[in-house]
Amino acid sequence: MWPAMSWPGWLCVLSAAFSAGSVLAETPVYGKVGGEVDLKPDAHSFPNTIKNVLWKAGSDMAMEWDGTEISGYRHFRERCHLNTSTGVMTITRLTVNDSGVYTPEINGAVGTPIQLFVIPAVPVPTVLKACDEELTKCTLTCDEQTTQAEKITYRWKSDDTVVMDSDKKEYVIVKENSSDIKKFSCVLENQVSHESSQPISNPFITDTPPVEQLKISTGLTVFISLLTAVLLLGIFHRLKAGMWFFEKASMPWEADFWRKQERPAGDAAVSNGTTARGEKEQSDEETAMT
């Protein structure tokens, strides 16, 4: 049986519980690995004039200003800045080990604790696709290749329009609903960063030409190739044999077809005799006239 307690007693208990809950309530703040973060005290809890500031990391002192001089402790000495006008403490070059509870004390009054979470930035994702054999439905996967435990949001885009925000990396598309879309992409996001993938083309849209067009293109290519080969062969024969192949009496498989045509010896002799006789007659005429 519970002991009797007066109304004033119950009010004291409730007030103490409420106060304890208020003190233990922590404000979450996120910082990116390698970046910096501002830890801001609750401005409504402190007077306009700040006379001294103390920040604690857990139960240890991190930064202190006694009204005249700023002091830093341990690793905070090199990586922290303290604004004495606002009480804001800035931590630079953040590491995962900087995560923890930070509590401000301004003018001796304890402020609301801040829970700092330092997490890595998300990587650039890649869109993977897997389609059925009929190419009527495809599953797109936003592959991020990360093992961080913090919550990640996946945002899918059709062309430039956001179509879905989800905590799942898969997105199913259907052909009948995607005929007007050219590209798909995904955006990976956490509390400190976001990255977009390279867009991929709509898998339901193919650039394969029709079969008849493909046959015509193939036939034309073969014809041009054969014609080029014949022309080159004719030019080669002209250079080697001294005349075009259609001027030859022999066939291509005969040796004379590729041999250069020589003038018959008799023709050469007749030609030489005629020339000599002509020259002799001209010489005799010149002698007679003399």
C-alpha positions as CSV (number, residue, x, y, z in Angstrom):
1,M,0.0,0.0,0.0
2,W,1.4,3.4,-1.1
3,P,2.0,5.9,1.8
4,A,-0.3,8.9,1.9
5,M,1.1,12.1,0.4
6,S,-0.4,15.5,0.4
7,W,-1.1,17.5,-2.7
8,P,2.0,19.8,-2.1
9,G,4.1,16.6,-1.9
10,W,2.8,15.3,-5.2
11,L,3.4,18.7,-6.9
12,C,7.0,18.7,-5.7
13,V,7.6,15.2,-7.2
14,L,6.0,16.1,-10.5
15,S,8.0,19.3,-10.7
16,A,11.3,17.5,-10.0
17,A,10.5,14.9,-12.6
18,F,9.6,17.5,-15.2
19,S,12.8,19.4,-14.4
20,A,14.9,16.3,-14.7
21,G,13.3,15.4,-18.0
22,S,14.1,18.9,-19.3
23,V,17.7,18.7,-18.3
24,L,18.2,15.2,-19.9
25,A,16.5,16.2,-23.2
26,E,19.2,16.5,-25.8
27,T,19.1,18.5,-29.0
28,P,20.5,16.4,-31.9
29,V,23.0,18.0,-34.2
30,Y,24.7,16.3,-37.2
31,G,28.2,17.1,-38.6
32,K,30.1,15.7,-41.6
33,V,33.4,13.9,-41.2
34,G,36.1,16.4,-42.2
35,G,33.7,19.3,-42.0
36,E,32.8,21.7,-39.2
37,V,29.8,22.3,-36.9
38,D,28.5,25.1,-34.8
39,L,27.1,24.1,-31.3
40,K,24.7,26.8,-30.4
41,P,23.4,27.3,-26.8
42,D,19.7,28.0,-26.4
43,A,19.6,31.8,-26.6
44,H,16.3,32.0,-24.6
45,S,18.0,30.5,-21.6
46,F,20.7,33.1,-21.1
47,P,20.8,36.8,-20.5
48,N,21.9,39.3,-23.3
49,T,25.2,40.0,-21.6
50,I,27.5,37.0,-21.4
51,K,30.2,37.2,-18.8
52,N,31.7,33.7,-19.0
53,V,31.3,30.6,-21.1
54,L,32.1,26.9,-20.4
55,W,31.5,24.0,-22.8
56,K,31.8,20.4,-21.6
57,A,32.3,17.3,-23.7
58,G,30.6,14.7,-21.6
59,S,31.9,15.5,-18.1
60,D,35.2,17.0,-19.3
61,M,35.9,20.6,-20.2
62,A,36.3,21.4,-23.8
63,M,36.4,25.2,-24.1
64,E,36.3,28.0,-21.5
65,W,36.1,31.8,-21.4
66,D,36.4,33.3,-18.0
67,G,35.7,36.8,-19.2
68,T,39.3,37.7,-20.1
69,E,40.9,34.6,-21.7
70,I,39.8,31.7,-23.9
71,S,41.2,28.3,-23.0
72,G,40.9,25.0,-24.9
73,Y,41.5,21.6,-23.6
74,R,43.0,18.4,-25.2
75,H,42.2,18.1,-28.9
76,F,39.7,21.0,-28.7
77,R,42.5,23.4,-28.3
78,E,43.6,23.1,-32.0
79,R,40.2,22.4,-33.6
80,C,37.7,24.7,-31.7
81,H,36.7,28.3,-31.8
82,L,34.6,30.1,-29.2
83,N,32.4,33.1,-29.9
84,T,32.3,35.1,-26.6
85,S,29.4,37.2,-27.9
86,T,27.0,34.4,-28.7
87,G,28.5,31.4,-26.8
88,V,28.7,29.4,-30.0
89,M,31.5,26.8,-30.1
90,T,32.7,25.7,-33.5
91,I,34.5,22.4,-34.0
92,T,36.5,22.0,-37.2
93,R,38.0,18.9,-39.0
94,L,35.4,16.7,-37.5
95,T,36.0,13.0,-36.8
96,V,33.7,10.3,-35.8
97,N,35.3,10.4,-32.3
98,D,33.9,13.9,-31.8
99,S,30.4,12.4,-31.5
100,G,29.0,12.8,-28.0
101,V,27.1,15.1,-25.6
102,Y,28.1,18.7,-25.3
103,T,26.7,21.0,-22.6
104,P,27.0,24.8,-22.4
105,E,27.3,26.8,-19.2
106,I,26.8,30.5,-19.6
107,N,27.2,32.8,-16.6
108,G,27.2,29.7,-14.5
109,A,23.8,28.5,-15.7
110,V,23.6,25.1,-17.3
111,G,22.0,25.0,-20.8
112,T,20.4,22.3,-22.8
113,P,22.8,19.5,-23.8
114,I,23.5,18.9,-27.5
115,Q,24.0,15.4,-28.9
116,L,26.5,15.6,-31.7
117,F,26.5,12.9,-34.4
118,V,29.5,13.0,-36.7
119,I,28.8,10.9,-39.8
120,P,30.5,10.4,-43.2
121,A,29.1,12.0,-46.4
122,V,27.2,9.7,-48.7
123,P,29.0,8.4,-51.8
124,V,28.0,8.9,-55.4
125,P,25.4,6.2,-56.2
126,T,25.1,4.1,-59.3
127,V,21.8,2.9,-60.8
128,L,21.6,-0.8,-61.6
129,K,18.8,-2.4,-63.6
130,A,17.3,-5.8,-63.8
131,C,14.5,-6.5,-66.3
132,D,12.3,-9.5,-67.1
133,E,12.7,-11.4,-70.4
134,E,9.7,-9.7,-72.0
135,L,11.1,-6.3,-71.1
136,T,7.8,-5.2,-69.6
137,K,9.0,-4.5,-66.0
138,C,12.4,-3.5,-64.6
139,T,13.7,-3.1,-61.1
140,L,16.2,-0.2,-60.6
141,T,18.6,-0.3,-57.7
142,C,20.3,2.8,-56.2
143,D,23.6,1.1,-55.3
144,E,25.5,3.2,-52.8
145,Q,28.2,0.8,-51.6
146,T,28.3,2.1,-48.1
147,T,28.0,0.4,-44.7
148,Q,27.2,3.4,-42.6
149,A,24.4,2.8,-40.1
150,E,22.8,6.2,-40.2
151,K,19.5,6.6,-42.0
152,I,19.8,7.1,-45.8
153,T,17.0,8.5,-48.0
154,Y,16.7,7.4,-51.6
155,R,15.1,9.8,-54.0
156,W,14.1,8.6,-57.5
157,K,13.8,11.0,-60.5
158,S,12.2,10.5,-63.9
159,D,13.9,12.9,-66.1
160,D,14.0,16.0,-63.8
161,T,10.9,15.1,-61.8
162,V,11.0,13.5,-58.3
163,V,8.7,10.5,-58.3
164,M,9.5,8.8,-55.0
165,D,11.2,9.4,-51.7
166,S,11.9,6.2,-49.7
167,D,14.1,4.4,-47.3
168,K,14.3,1.5,-49.9
169,K,16.9,1.5,-52.6
170,E,14.7,-0.4,-55.2
171,Y,12.3,1.3,-57.6
172,V,10.1,-0.8,-59.9
173,I,9.1,0.7,-63.3
174,V,6.6,-0.7,-65.8
175,K,6.8,-0.3,-69.6
176,E,3.2,0.9,-70.1
177,N,3.7,3.7,-67.6
178,S,7.1,4.8,-68.7
179,S,6.9,5.3,-72.4
180,D,7.3,9.1,-72.2
181,I,10.3,9.0,-69.9
182,K,13.9,9.3,-71.3
183,K,16.1,8.9,-68.3
184,F,16.0,7.7,-64.7
185,S,18.4,8.7,-61.8
186,C,18.6,8.4,-58.0
187,V,19.7,10.8,-55.3
188,L,21.3,9.5,-52.1
189,E,20.8,11.7,-49.0
190,N,21.6,11.7,-45.3
191,Q,21.6,14.4,-42.6
192,V,24.8,16.0,-43.8
193,S,25.1,15.4,-47.6
194,H,23.4,14.3,-50.8
195,E,24.8,12.9,-54.1
196,S,23.2,12.2,-57.5
197,S,23.8,9.3,-59.8
198,Q,24.5,9.5,-63.5
199,P,21.2,9.1,-65.3
200,I,20.5,5.9,-67.2
201,S,18.4,5.6,-70.4
202,N,14.9,4.3,-70.2
203,P,15.4,0.5,-70.7
204,F,12.0,0.2,-72.5
205,I,13.2,2.5,-75.3
206,T,15.6,0.8,-77.7
207,D,17.4,2.3,-80.7
208,T,17.5,-1.0,-82.7
209,P,16.3,-0.3,-86.3
210,P,13.5,-2.3,-88.0
211,V,14.5,-5.6,-89.7
212,E,13.8,-4.4,-93.2
213,Q,15.9,-1.3,-92.7
214,L,18.7,-3.4,-91.3
215,K,18.5,-5.7,-94.4
216,I,18.7,-2.7,-96.8
217,S,21.6,-1.2,-94.9
218,T,23.5,-4.5,-94.9
219,G,22.9,-5.1,-98.7
220,L,24.0,-1.6,-99.5
221,T,27.2,-2.0,-97.5
222,V,28.0,-5.3,-99.3
223,F,27.4,-3.8,-102.7
224,I,29.7,-0.8,-102.0
225,S,32.4,-3.0,-100.7
226,L,32.3,-5.3,-103.8
227,L,32.3,-2.3,-106.1
228,T,35.3,-0.8,-104.4
229,A,37.2,-4.1,-104.6
230,V,36.5,-4.3,-108.4
231,L,37.6,-0.7,-109.0
232,L,40.8,-1.3,-107.1
233,L,41.5,-4.5,-109.0
234,G,41.0,-2.7,-112.3
235,I,43.4,0.1,-111.4
236,F,46.0,-2.4,-110.2
237,H,45.7,-4.3,-113.6
238,R,46.0,-1.1,-115.5
239,L,49.2,-0.2,-113.7
240,K,50.7,-3.7,-114.0
241,A,49.6,-4.6,-117.6
242,G,49.7,-1.2,-119.2
243,M,46.0,-1.4,-120.4
244,W,42.6,-1.9,-119.0
245,F,41.4,-5.4,-118.3
246,F,38.7,-5.3,-120.9
247,E,41.3,-4.6,-123.6
248,K,43.0,-7.9,-122.9
249,A,42.2,-11.0,-125.0
250,S,43.3,-13.3,-122.2
251,M,41.3,-14.3,-119.1
252,P,42.2,-13.3,-115.5
253,W,43.3,-16.9,-114.7
254,E,45.8,-16.9,-117.6
255,A,49.3,-15.6,-117.1
256,D,49.2,-13.2,-120.1
257,F,46.3,-11.3,-118.4
258,W,48.7,-9.8,-115.9
259,R,51.7,-9.5,-118.3
260,K,52.5,-6.1,-119.8
261,Q,51.8,-6.1,-123.6
262,E,55.0,-5.9,-125.7
263,R,55.0,-4.7,-129.3
264,P,55.8,-7.6,-131.9
265,A,59.4,-7.6,-133.3
266,G,58.2,-7.5,-136.9
267,D,56.3,-4.3,-136.4
268,A,59.4,-2.8,-134.8
269,A,61.6,-3.8,-137.8
270,V,59.1,-2.4,-140.3
271,S,58.9,0.7,-138.4
272,N,62.6,1.1,-138.2
273,G,63.0,0.3,-142.0
274,T,60.5,2.9,-143.0
275,T,62.1,5.5,-140.9
276,A,65.6,4.7,-142.2
277,R,64.4,4.8,-145.8
278,G,62.7,8.1,-145.3
279,E,65.8,9.6,-143.9
280,K,67.9,8.3,-146.8
281,E,65.6,9.7,-149.5
282,Q,65.6,13.1,-147.8
283,S,69.4,13.0,-147.7
284,D,69.6,12.2,-151.5
285,E,67.2,15.1,-152.4
286,E,69.3,17.5,-150.4
287,T,72.5,16.3,-152.2
288,A,70.9,16.7,-155.7
289,M,69.8,20.2,-155.0
290,T,73.3,21.1,-154.0
